[in-house]
Amino acid sequence: MSTVTDLTTETFADAIKEPGLTVVDFWAPWCGPCRQMAPQFEKAAALRPDYRFTKVNIDDEPALAQAFEVRSIPTLAVIKDGQLLGMAPGAVAADQLIEALDRVAA
């Protein structure tokens, strides 16, 4: 069972307004670095089930990518209690992601 939720324009606002930490992976199926990042993102989600890990396919949801000014993929957005804390482009290893998330969650 995946602990990563796919978000759409219709589900995005409700998903990020929940209290706590939400991580959004902006990606596309044709993107090589995105495919490399996917198992790391899944691993991080499995290791931190108290955080919400979500994905937005920019091909299916271009309005969300535009709203967040996504210029390259993968791009991760970190949202805490409905507020955007920051965004970072590029693939990252699960342990590095968890370390960064634990710092901002505290």
Biopython code that builds the backbone (N, CA, C, O; Angstrom):
import numpy as np
from Bio.PDB.StructureBuilder import StructureBuilder

atoms = [
    (1, "MET", "N", (0.837, -1.190, 0.000)),
    (1, "MET", "CA", (0.000, 0.000, 0.000)),
    (1, "MET", "C", (0.876, 1.245, 0.000)),
    (1, "MET", "O", (1.772, 1.388, 0.832)),
    (2, "SER", "N", (0.612, 2.127, -0.926)),
    (2, "SER", "CA", (1.391, 3.356, -1.041)),
    (2, "SER", "C", (0.966, 4.355, 0.024)),
    (2, "SER", "O", (-0.215, 4.485, 0.345)),
    (3, "THR", "N", (1.946, 5.050, 0.556)),
    (3, "THR", "CA", (1.655, 6.106, 1.523)),
    (3, "THR", "C", (1.739, 7.472, 0.863)),
    (3, "THR", "O", (1.720, 8.500, 1.540)),
    (4, "VAL", "N", (1.833, 7.480, -0.474)),
    (4, "VAL", "CA", (1.900, 8.708, -1.249)),
    (4, "VAL", "C", (0.566, 8.895, -1.966)),
    (4, "VAL", "O", (0.066, 7.975, -2.614)),
    (5, "THR", "N", (-0.008, 10.096, -1.845)),
    (5, "THR", "CA", (-1.301, 10.399, -2.439)),
    (5, "THR", "C", (-1.117, 11.283, -3.665)),
    (5, "THR", "O", (-0.353, 12.247, -3.636)),
    (6, "ASP", "N", (-1.823, 10.949, -4.741)),
    (6, "ASP", "CA", (-1.830, 11.803, -5.929)),
    (6, "ASP", "C", (-2.846, 12.916, -5.726)),
    (6, "ASP", "O", (-3.983, 12.669, -5.325)),
    (7, "LEU", "N", (-2.422, 14.150, -6.009)),
    (7, "LEU", "CA", (-3.316, 15.287, -5.855)),
    (7, "LEU", "C", (-3.696, 15.855, -7.214)),
    (7, "LEU", "O", (-2.934, 15.790, -8.180)),
    (8, "THR", "N", (-4.895, 16.411, -7.254)),
    (8, "THR", "CA", (-5.399, 17.083, -8.444)),
    (8, "THR", "C", (-5.759, 18.511, -8.052)),
    (8, "THR", "O", (-5.700, 18.878, -6.878)),
    (9, "THR", "N", (-6.125, 19.293, -9.024)),
    (9, "THR", "CA", (-6.565, 20.656, -8.749)),
    (9, "THR", "C", (-7.740, 20.644, -7.769)),
    (9, "THR", "O", (-7.846, 21.514, -6.904)),
    (10, "GLU", "N", (-8.613, 19.659, -7.910)),
    (10, "GLU", "CA", (-9.798, 19.566, -7.051)),
    (10, "GLU", "C", (-9.466, 19.142, -5.616)),
    (10, "GLU", "O", (-10.162, 19.556, -4.689)),
    (11, "THR", "N", (-8.433, 18.337, -5.409)),
    (11, "THR", "CA", (-8.132, 17.813, -4.073)),
    (11, "THR", "C", (-6.999, 18.552, -3.366)),
    (11, "THR", "O", (-6.782, 18.357, -2.170)),
    (12, "PHE", "N", (-6.282, 19.391, -4.095)),
    (12, "PHE", "CA", (-5.071, 20.012, -3.559)),
    (12, "PHE", "C", (-5.340, 20.884, -2.335)),
    (12, "PHE", "O", (-4.704, 20.693, -1.299)),
    (13, "ALA", "N", (-6.248, 21.816, -2.431)),
    (13, "ALA", "CA", (-6.489, 22.776, -1.339)),
    (13, "ALA", "C", (-6.867, 22.079, -0.043)),
    (13, "ALA", "O", (-6.369, 22.439, 1.024)),
    (14, "ASP", "N", (-7.742, 21.085, -0.124)),
    (14, "ASP", "CA", (-8.145, 20.362, 1.088)),
    (14, "ASP", "C", (-6.981, 19.587, 1.676)),
    (14, "ASP", "O", (-6.847, 19.500, 2.896)),
    (15, "ALA", "N", (-6.139, 19.025, 0.824)),
    (15, "ALA", "CA", (-5.016, 18.219, 1.299)),
    (15, "ALA", "C", (-3.978, 19.056, 2.040)),
    (15, "ALA", "O", (-3.439, 18.615, 3.055)),
    (16, "ILE", "N", (-3.695, 20.254, 1.545)),
    (16, "ILE", "CA", (-2.634, 21.037, 2.176)),
    (16, "ILE", "C", (-3.107, 21.854, 3.376)),
    (16, "ILE", "O", (-2.281, 22.333, 4.153)),
    (17, "LYS", "N", (-4.406, 22.020, 3.541)),
    (17, "LYS", "CA", (-4.869, 22.830, 4.673)),
    (17, "LYS", "C", (-4.896, 22.039, 5.982)),
    (17, "LYS", "O", (-5.065, 22.615, 7.056)),
    (18, "GLU", "N", (-4.731, 20.724, 5.889)),
    (18, "GLU", "CA", (-4.704, 19.900, 7.099)),
    (18, "GLU", "C", (-3.514, 20.297, 7.973)),
    (18, "GLU", "O", (-2.448, 20.623, 7.449)),
    (19, "PRO", "N", (-3.680, 20.273, 9.292)),
    (19, "PRO", "CA", (-2.545, 20.579, 10.173)),
    (19, "PRO", "C", (-1.413, 19.565, 9.967)),
    (19, "PRO", "O", (-1.653, 18.395, 9.667)),
    (20, "GLY", "N", (-0.201, 20.035, 10.133)),
    (20, "GLY", "CA", (0.955, 19.156, 9.999)),
    (20, "GLY", "C", (1.744, 19.459, 8.742)),
    (20, "GLY", "O", (1.562, 20.492, 8.098)),
    (21, "LEU", "N", (2.626, 18.529, 8.411)),
    (21, "LEU", "CA", (3.562, 18.710, 7.310)),
    (21, "LEU", "C", (3.104, 17.955, 6.073)),
    (21, "LEU", "O", (2.794, 16.765, 6.136)),
    (22, "THR", "N", (3.066, 18.658, 4.951)),
    (22, "THR", "CA", (2.720, 18.064, 3.665)),
    (22, "THR", "C", (3.888, 18.307, 2.713)),
    (22, "THR", "O", (4.387, 19.426, 2.600)),
    (23, "VAL", "N", (4.315, 17.250, 2.035)),
    (23, "VAL", "CA", (5.384, 17.348, 1.041)),
    (23, "VAL", "C", (4.753, 17.061, -0.313)),
    (23, "VAL", "O", (4.081, 16.044, -0.486)),
    (24, "VAL", "N", (4.966, 17.952, -1.270)),
    (24, "VAL", "CA", (4.399, 17.796, -2.604)),
    (24, "VAL", "C", (5.539, 17.598, -3.596)),
    (24, "VAL", "O", (6.456, 18.415, -3.676)),
    (25, "ASP", "N", (5.472, 16.511, -4.344)),
    (25, "ASP", "CA", (6.440, 16.221, -5.397)),
    (25, "ASP", "C", (5.794, 16.566, -6.732)),
    (25, "ASP", "O", (4.889, 15.866, -7.187)),
    (26, "PHE", "N", (6.258, 17.646, -7.360)),
    (26, "PHE", "CA", (5.799, 17.992, -8.702)),
    (26, "PHE", "C", (6.663, 17.191, -9.679)),
    (26, "PHE", "O", (7.889, 17.303, -9.661)),
    (27, "TRP", "N", (6.032, 16.391, -10.524)),
    (27, "TRP", "CA", (6.749, 15.445, -11.369)),
    (27, "TRP", "C", (6.017, 15.243, -12.688)),
    (27, "TRP", "O", (4.936, 15.793, -12.897)),
    (28, "ALA", "N", (6.608, 14.454, -13.573)),
    (28, "ALA", "CA", (5.967, 14.027, -14.825)),
    (28, "ALA", "C", (6.497, 12.639, -15.175)),
    (28, "ALA", "O", (7.650, 12.321, -14.882)),
    (29, "PRO", "N", (5.655, 11.809, -15.805)),
    (29, "PRO", "CA", (6.068, 10.431, -16.100)),
    (29, "PRO", "C", (7.229, 10.330, -17.086)),
    (29, "PRO", "O", (7.941, 9.326, -17.072)),
    (30, "TRP", "N", (7.444, 11.313, -17.927)),
    (30, "TRP", "CA", (8.516, 11.276, -18.923)),
    (30, "TRP", "C", (9.855, 11.757, -18.372)),
    (30, "TRP", "O", (10.868, 11.687, -19.069)),
    (31, "CYS", "N", (9.873, 12.236, -17.151)),
    (31, "CYS", "CA", (11.055, 12.854, -16.537)),
    (31, "CYS", "C", (11.942, 11.792, -15.875)),
    (31, "CYS", "O", (11.535, 11.147, -14.908)),
    (32, "GLY", "N", (13.150, 11.622, -16.404)),
    (32, "GLY", "CA", (14.086, 10.641, -15.856)),
    (32, "GLY", "C", (14.426, 10.881, -14.392)),
    (32, "GLY", "O", (14.321, 9.951, -13.592)),
    (33, "PRO", "N", (14.833, 12.098, -14.004)),
    (33, "PRO", "CA", (15.122, 12.355, -12.593)),
    (33, "PRO", "C", (13.897, 12.132, -11.692)),
    (33, "PRO", "O", (14.041, 11.737, -10.535)),
    (34, "CYS", "N", (12.701, 12.383, -12.222)),
    (34, "CYS", "CA", (11.479, 12.135, -11.446)),
    (34, "CYS", "C", (11.326, 10.635, -11.172)),
    (34, "CYS", "O", (10.959, 10.228, -10.070)),
    (35, "ARG", "N", (11.607, 9.836, -12.178)),
    (35, "ARG", "CA", (11.509, 8.374, -12.003)),
    (35, "ARG", "C", (12.567, 7.877, -11.020)),
    (35, "ARG", "O", (12.324, 6.934, -10.267)),
    (36, "GLN", "N", (13.735, 8.509, -11.030)),
    (36, "GLN", "CA", (14.778, 8.149, -10.064)),
    (36, "GLN", "C", (14.380, 8.567, -8.653)),
    (36, "GLN", "O", (14.693, 7.872, -7.687)),
    (37, "MET", "N", (13.708, 9.671, -8.534)),
    (37, "MET", "CA", (13.294, 10.207, -7.239)),
    (37, "MET", "C", (12.146, 9.414, -6.623)),
    (37, "MET", "O", (12.046, 9.325, -5.399)),
    (38, "ALA", "N", (11.282, 8.839, -7.451)),
    (38, "ALA", "CA", (10.060, 8.184, -6.968)),
    (38, "ALA", "C", (10.312, 7.160, -5.864)),
    (38, "ALA", "O", (9.636, 7.227, -4.837)),
    (39, "PRO", "N", (11.251, 6.209, -6.011)),
    (39, "PRO", "CA", (11.440, 5.248, -4.923)),
    (39, "PRO", "C", (11.988, 5.886, -3.650)),
    (39, "PRO", "O", (11.695, 5.414, -2.551)),
    (40, "GLN", "N", (12.772, 6.943, -3.781)),
    (40, "GLN", "CA", (13.276, 7.656, -2.606)),
    (40, "GLN", "C", (12.134, 8.368, -1.871)),
    (40, "GLN", "O", (12.086, 8.391, -0.642)),
    (41, "PHE", "N", (11.227, 8.943, -2.649)),
    (41, "PHE", "CA", (10.060, 9.625, -2.082)),
    (41, "PHE", "C", (9.167, 8.618, -1.360)),
    (41, "PHE", "O", (8.687, 8.884, -0.258)),
    (42, "GLU", "N", (8.946, 7.459, -1.987)),
    (42, "GLU", "CA", (8.142, 6.387, -1.369)),
    (42, "GLU", "C", (8.799, 5.909, -0.078)),
    (42, "GLU", "O", (8.115, 5.685, 0.920)),
    (43, "LYS", "N", (10.117, 5.752, -0.092)),
    (43, "LYS", "CA", (10.844, 5.305, 1.101)),
    (43, "LYS", "C", (10.704, 6.317, 2.232)),
    (43, "LYS", "O", (10.455, 5.947, 3.379)),
    (44, "ALA", "N", (10.865, 7.600, 1.901)),
    (44, "ALA", "CA", (10.705, 8.648, 2.912)),
    (44, "ALA", "C", (9.293, 8.629, 3.490)),
    (44, "ALA", "O", (9.107, 8.792, 4.696)),
    (45, "ALA", "N", (8.306, 8.429, 2.632)),
    (45, "ALA", "CA", (6.906, 8.379, 3.089)),
    (45, "ALA", "C", (6.685, 7.203, 4.041)),
    (45, "ALA", "O", (5.964, 7.325, 5.031)),
    (46, "ALA", "N", (7.302, 6.078, 3.739)),
    (46, "ALA", "CA", (7.158, 4.898, 4.597)),
    (46, "ALA", "C", (7.842, 5.111, 5.947)),
    (46, "ALA", "O", (7.374, 4.617, 6.973)),
    (47, "LEU", "N", (8.951, 5.850, 5.938)),
    (47, "LEU", "CA", (9.693, 6.093, 7.178)),
    (47, "LEU", "C", (9.076, 7.182, 8.051)),
    (47, "LEU", "O", (9.322, 7.221, 9.256)),
    (48, "ARG", "N", (8.288, 8.052, 7.460)),
    (48, "ARG", "CA", (7.645, 9.143, 8.211)),
    (48, "ARG", "C", (6.147, 9.189, 7.903)),
    (48, "ARG", "O", (5.684, 10.107, 7.226)),
    (49, "PRO", "N", (5.387, 8.204, 8.397)),
    (49, "PRO", "CA", (3.945, 8.172, 8.098)),
    (49, "PRO", "C", (3.164, 9.318, 8.732)),
    (49, "PRO", "O", (2.012, 9.552, 8.366)),
    (50, "ASP", "N", (3.775, 10.043, 9.685)),
    (50, "ASP", "CA", (3.086, 11.178, 10.301)),
    (50, "ASP", "C", (3.122, 12.424, 9.414)),
    (50, "ASP", "O", (2.405, 13.389, 9.679)),
    (51, "TYR", "N", (3.946, 12.413, 8.372)),
    (51, "TYR", "CA", (3.943, 13.491, 7.380)),
    (51, "TYR", "C", (3.099, 13.031, 6.194)),
    (51, "TYR", "O", (3.001, 11.835, 5.920)),
    (52, "ARG", "N", (2.490, 13.985, 5.494)),
    (52, "ARG", "CA", (1.727, 13.655, 4.278)),
    (52, "ARG", "C", (2.634, 13.812, 3.071)),
    (52, "ARG", "O", (3.196, 14.885, 2.846)),
    (53, "PHE", "N", (2.777, 12.758, 2.300)),
    (53, "PHE", "CA", (3.567, 12.788, 1.072)),
    (53, "PHE", "C", (2.602, 12.715, -0.102)),
    (53, "PHE", "O", (1.782, 11.802, -0.194)),
    (54, "THR", "N", (2.713, 13.688, -0.993)),
    (54, "THR", "CA", (1.787, 13.789, -2.114)),
    (54, "THR", "C", (2.550, 14.038, -3.405)),
    (54, "THR", "O", (3.702, 14.472, -3.390)),
    (55, "LYS", "N", (1.891, 13.756, -4.518)),
    (55, "LYS", "CA", (2.488, 13.971, -5.834)),
    (55, "LYS", "C", (1.504, 14.727, -6.715)),
    (55, "LYS", "O", (0.291, 14.535, -6.628)),
    (56, "VAL", "N", (2.051, 15.591, -7.566)),
    (56, "VAL", "CA", (1.251, 16.300, -8.563)),
    (56, "VAL", "C", (1.907, 16.058, -9.921)),
    (56, "VAL", "O", (3.042, 16.474, -10.156)),
    (57, "ASN", "N", (1.187, 15.387, -10.805)),
    (57, "ASN", "CA", (1.650, 15.170, -12.173)),
    (57, "ASN", "C", (1.414, 16.471, -12.934)),
    (57, "ASN", "O", (0.269, 16.854, -13.174)),
    (58, "ILE", "N", (2.499, 17.152, -13.312)),
    (58, "ILE", "CA", (2.348, 18.469, -13.935)),
    (58, "ILE", "C", (1.721, 18.398, -15.320)),
    (58, "ILE", "O", (1.171, 19.389, -15.800)),
    (59, "ASP", "N", (1.796, 17.243, -15.967)),
    (59, "ASP", "CA", (1.135, 17.088, -17.265)),
    (59, "ASP", "C", (-0.381, 17.068, -17.097)),
    (59, "ASP", "O", (-1.114, 17.619, -17.918)),
    (60, "ASP", "N", (-0.840, 16.429, -16.024)),
    (60, "ASP", "CA", (-2.273, 16.341, -15.757)),
    (60, "ASP", "C", (-2.813, 17.579, -15.039)),
    (60, "ASP", "O", (-3.996, 17.900, -15.152)),
    (61, "GLU", "N", (-1.947, 18.266, -14.307)),
    (61, "GLU", "CA", (-2.372, 19.405, -13.479)),
    (61, "GLU", "C", (-1.490, 20.628, -13.745)),
    (61, "GLU", "O", (-0.810, 21.104, -12.836)),
    (62, "PRO", "N", (-1.493, 21.142, -14.982)),
    (62, "PRO", "CA", (-0.624, 22.283, -15.292)),
    (62, "PRO", "C", (-0.954, 23.540, -14.491)),
    (62, "PRO", "O", (-0.063, 24.353, -14.245)),
    (63, "ALA", "N", (-2.193, 23.721, -14.083)),
    (63, "ALA", "CA", (-2.559, 24.909, -13.311)),
    (63, "ALA", "C", (-1.855, 24.922, -11.951)),
    (63, "ALA", "O", (-1.443, 25.981, -11.477)),
    (64, "LEU", "N", (-1.716, 23.761, -11.330)),
    (64, "LEU", "CA", (-1.013, 23.695, -10.046)),
    (64, "LEU", "C", (0.467, 23.995, -10.230)),
    (64, "LEU", "O", (1.063, 24.716, -9.430)),
    (65, "ALA", "N", (1.058, 23.445, -11.280)),
    (65, "ALA", "CA", (2.467, 23.718, -11.554)),
    (65, "ALA", "C", (2.678, 25.207, -11.796)),
    (65, "ALA", "O", (3.665, 25.782, -11.337)),
    (66, "GLN", "N", (1.763, 25.818, -12.505)),
    (66, "GLN", "CA", (1.869, 27.247, -12.786)),
    (66, "GLN", "C", (1.683, 28.063, -11.504)),
    (66, "GLN", "O", (2.410, 29.027, -11.268)),
    (67, "ALA", "N", (0.717, 27.677, -10.686)),
    (67, "ALA", "CA", (0.457, 28.403, -9.443)),
    (67, "ALA", "C", (1.674, 28.392, -8.518)),
    (67, "ALA", "O", (1.920, 29.359, -7.796)),
    (68, "PHE", "N", (2.429, 27.300, -8.542)),
    (68, "PHE", "CA", (3.619, 27.183, -7.703)),
    (68, "PHE", "C", (4.894, 27.576, -8.444)),
    (68, "PHE", "O", (5.998, 27.433, -7.919)),
    (69, "GLU", "N", (4.729, 28.072, -9.667)),
    (69, "GLU", "CA", (5.851, 28.525, -10.479)),
    (69, "GLU", "C", (6.935, 27.461, -10.612)),
    (69, "GLU", "O", (8.125, 27.750, -10.484)),
    (70, "VAL", "N", (6.508, 26.230, -10.870)),
    (70, "VAL", "CA", (7.444, 25.125, -11.054)),
    (70, "VAL", "C", (8.136, 25.309, -12.397)),
    (70, "VAL", "O", (7.484, 25.345, -13.440)),
    (71, "ARG", "N", (9.456, 25.424, -12.365)),
    (71, "ARG", "CA", (10.248, 25.661, -13.571)),
    (71, "ARG", "C", (11.017, 24.427, -14.018)),
    (71, "ARG", "O", (11.352, 24.294, -15.195)),
    (72, "SER", "N", (11.297, 23.520, -13.081)),
    (72, "SER", "CA", (11.983, 22.277, -13.412)),
    (72, "SER", "C", (11.422, 21.183, -12.510)),
    (72, "SER", "O", (10.873, 21.447, -11.441)),
    (73, "ILE", "N", (11.577, 19.960, -12.972)),
    (73, "ILE", "CA", (11.069, 18.834, -12.195)),
    (73, "ILE", "C", (12.160, 17.783, -12.055)),
    (73, "ILE", "O", (13.017, 17.655, -12.930)),
    (74, "PRO", "N", (12.134, 17.039, -10.972)),
    (74, "PRO", "CA", (11.188, 17.153, -9.862)),
    (74, "PRO", "C", (11.434, 18.414, -9.039)),
    (74, "PRO", "O", (12.561, 18.896, -8.923)),
    (75, "THR", "N", (10.364, 18.923, -8.482)),
    (75, "THR", "CA", (10.433, 20.009, -7.512)),
    (75, "THR", "C", (9.601, 19.589, -6.309)),
    (75, "THR", "O", (8.463, 19.140, -6.447)),
    (76, "LEU", "N", (10.186, 19.743, -5.132)),
    (76, "LEU", "CA", (9.468, 19.442, -3.900)),
    (76, "LEU", "C", (9.028, 20.731, -3.238)),
    (76, "LEU", "O", (9.785, 21.699, -3.161)),
    (77, "ALA", "N", (7.791, 20.731, -2.760)),
    (77, "ALA", "CA", (7.265, 21.847, -1.975)),
    (77, "ALA", "C", (6.959, 21.317, -0.581)),
    (77, "ALA", "O", (6.397, 20.232, -0.434)),
    (78, "VAL", "N", (7.325, 22.076, 0.432)),
    (78, "VAL", "CA", (7.054, 21.697, 1.818)),
    (78, "VAL", "C", (6.063, 22.700, 2.382)),
    (78, "VAL", "O", (6.292, 23.909, 2.369)),
    (79, "ILE", "N", (4.962, 22.166, 2.874)),
    (79, "ILE", "CA", (3.861, 22.989, 3.385)),
    (79, "ILE", "C", (3.579, 22.546, 4.814)),
    (79, "ILE", "O", (3.414, 21.356, 5.081)),
    (80, "LYS", "N", (3.525, 23.510, 5.731)),
    (80, "LYS", "CA", (3.227, 23.197, 7.133)),
    (80, "LYS", "C", (2.001, 23.981, 7.558)),
    (80, "LYS", "O", (1.964, 25.207, 7.452)),
    (81, "ASP", "N", (1.003, 23.265, 8.039)),
    (81, "ASP", "CA", (-0.239, 23.884, 8.510)),
    (81, "ASP", "C", (-0.845, 24.811, 7.456)),
    (81, "ASP", "O", (-1.380, 25.870, 7.784)),
    (82, "GLY", "N", (-0.756, 24.402, 6.189)),
    (82, "GLY", "CA", (-1.349, 25.161, 5.103)),
    (82, "GLY", "C", (-0.483, 26.268, 4.532)),
    (82, "GLY", "O", (-0.878, 26.912, 3.561)),
    (83, "GLN", "N", (0.685, 26.506, 5.106)),
    (83, "GLN", "CA", (1.577, 27.580, 4.654)),
    (83, "GLN", "C", (2.803, 27.003, 3.956)),
    (83, "GLN", "O", (3.456, 26.103, 4.485)),
    (84, "LEU", "N", (3.113, 27.513, 2.782)),
    (84, "LEU", "CA", (4.287, 27.077, 2.042)),
    (84, "LEU", "C", (5.545, 27.525, 2.776)),
    (84, "LEU", "O", (5.750, 28.715, 3.010)),
    (85, "LEU", "N", (6.392, 26.545, 3.139)),
    (85, "LEU", "CA", (7.657, 26.861, 3.806)),
    (85, "LEU", "C", (8.775, 27.059, 2.793)),
    (85, "LEU", "O", (9.665, 27.885, 2.994)),
    (86, "GLY", "N", (8.726, 26.297, 1.705)),
    (86, "GLY", "CA", (9.776, 26.417, 0.707)),
    (86, "GLY", "C", (9.637, 25.385, -0.375)),
    (86, "GLY", "O", (8.847, 24.446, -0.279)),
    (87, "MET", "N", (10.441, 25.584, -1.427)),
    (87, "MET", "CA", (10.447, 24.672, -2.563)),
    (87, "MET", "C", (11.884, 24.432, -2.978)),
    (87, "MET", "O", (12.740, 25.305, -2.828)),
    (88, "ALA", "N", (12.148, 23.229, -3.508)),
    (88, "ALA", "CA", (13.498, 22.917, -3.968)),
    (88, "ALA", "C", (13.417, 22.006, -5.183)),
    (88, "ALA", "O", (12.745, 20.975, -5.145)),
    (89, "PRO", "N", (14.104, 22.384, -6.269)),
    (89, "PRO", "CA", (14.141, 21.514, -7.436)),
    (89, "PRO", "C", (15.220, 20.446, -7.280)),
    (89, "PRO", "O", (16.175, 20.611, -6.521)),
    (90, "GLY", "N", (15.048, 19.350, -8.015)),
    (90, "GLY", "CA", (16.061, 18.301, -8.051)),
    (90, "GLY", "C", (15.705, 17.099, -7.208)),
    (90, "GLY", "O", (14.932, 17.180, -6.253)),
    (91, "ALA", "N", (16.296, 15.979, -7.592)),
    (91, "ALA", "CA", (16.090, 14.729, -6.860)),
    (91, "ALA", "C", (16.904, 14.749, -5.576)),
    (91, "ALA", "O", (17.967, 15.365, -5.506)),
    (92, "VAL", "N", (16.394, 14.072, -4.572)),
    (92, "VAL", "CA", (17.064, 14.001, -3.271)),
    (92, "VAL", "C", (16.869, 12.607, -2.703)),
    (92, "VAL", "O", (15.838, 11.975, -2.932)),
    (93, "ALA", "N", (17.857, 12.127, -1.963)),
    (93, "ALA", "CA", (17.779, 10.814, -1.328)),
    (93, "ALA", "C", (16.806, 10.856, -0.150)),
    (93, "ALA", "O", (16.604, 11.903, 0.465)),
    (94, "ALA", "N", (16.216, 9.720, 0.150)),
    (94, "ALA", "CA", (15.217, 9.636, 1.221)),
    (94, "ALA", "C", (15.761, 10.120, 2.552)),
    (94, "ALA", "O", (15.075, 10.859, 3.259)),
    (95, "ASP", "N", (16.979, 9.725, 2.915)),
    (95, "ASP", "CA", (17.521, 10.134, 4.211)),
    (95, "ASP", "C", (17.754, 11.641, 4.284)),
    (95, "ASP", "O", (17.551, 12.249, 5.335)),
    (96, "GLN", "N", (18.178, 12.244, 3.178)),
    (96, "GLN", "CA", (18.352, 13.695, 3.154)),
    (96, "GLN", "C", (17.005, 14.413, 3.260)),
    (96, "GLN", "O", (16.885, 15.430, 3.943)),
    (97, "LEU", "N", (16.009, 13.879, 2.585)),
    (97, "LEU", "CA", (14.673, 14.465, 2.630)),
    (97, "LEU", "C", (14.114, 14.399, 4.042)),
    (97, "LEU", "O", (13.588, 15.392, 4.547)),
    (98, "ILE", "N", (14.219, 13.252, 4.680)),
    (98, "ILE", "CA", (13.698, 13.089, 6.028)),
    (98, "ILE", "C", (14.413, 14.021, 7.005)),
    (98, "ILE", "O", (13.781, 14.629, 7.869)),
    (99, "GLU", "N", (15.727, 14.126, 6.865)),
    (99, "GLU", "CA", (16.492, 15.008, 7.742)),
    (99, "GLU", "C", (15.998, 16.449, 7.621)),
    (99, "GLU", "O", (15.819, 17.128, 8.633)),
    (100, "ALA", "N", (15.779, 16.916, 6.406)),
    (100, "ALA", "CA", (15.290, 18.280, 6.185)),
    (100, "ALA", "C", (13.872, 18.442, 6.727)),
    (100, "ALA", "O", (13.559, 19.457, 7.350)),
    (101, "LEU", "N", (13.020, 17.454, 6.497)),
    (101, "LEU", "CA", (11.627, 17.545, 6.958)),
    (101, "LEU", "C", (11.547, 17.535, 8.478)),
    (101, "LEU", "O", (10.756, 18.275, 9.062)),
    (102, "ASP", "N", (12.355, 16.709, 9.118)),
    (102, "ASP", "CA", (12.351, 16.656, 10.577)),
    (102, "ASP", "C", (12.744, 18.004, 11.180)),
    (102, "ASP", "O", (12.223, 18.397, 12.225)),
    (103, "ARG", "N", (13.662, 18.710, 10.520)),
    (103, "ARG", "CA", (14.072, 20.030, 11.019)),
    (103, "ARG", "C", (12.919, 21.026, 10.967)),
    (103, "ARG", "O", (12.717, 21.787, 11.913)),
    (104, "VAL", "N", (12.164, 21.029, 9.877)),
    (104, "VAL", "CA", (11.080, 22.020, 9.754)),
    (104, "VAL", "C", (9.810, 21.600, 10.490)),
    (104, "VAL", "O", (8.961, 22.442, 10.784)),
    (105, "ALA", "N", (9.673, 20.330, 10.786)),
    (105, "ALA", "CA", (8.466, 19.847, 11.467)),
    (105, "ALA", "C", (8.485, 20.187, 12.947)),
    (105, "ALA", "O", (7.433, 20.293, 13.577)),
    (106, "ALA", "N", (9.657, 20.354, 13.494)),
    (106, "ALA", "CA", (9.793, 20.570, 14.939)),
    (106, "ALA", "C", (9.228, 21.908, 15.362)),
    (106, "ALA", "O", (9.262, 22.246, 16.545)),
]
sb = StructureBuilder()
sb.init_structure("model")
sb.init_model(0)
sb.init_chain("A")
sb.init_seg("    ")
for serial, (resi, resn, name, xyz) in enumerate(atoms, 1):
    if name == "N":
        sb.init_residue(resn, " ", resi, " ")
    sb.init_atom(name, np.array(xyz, "f"), 0.0, 1.0, " ", f" {name:<3s}", serial, name[0])
structure = sb.get_structure()
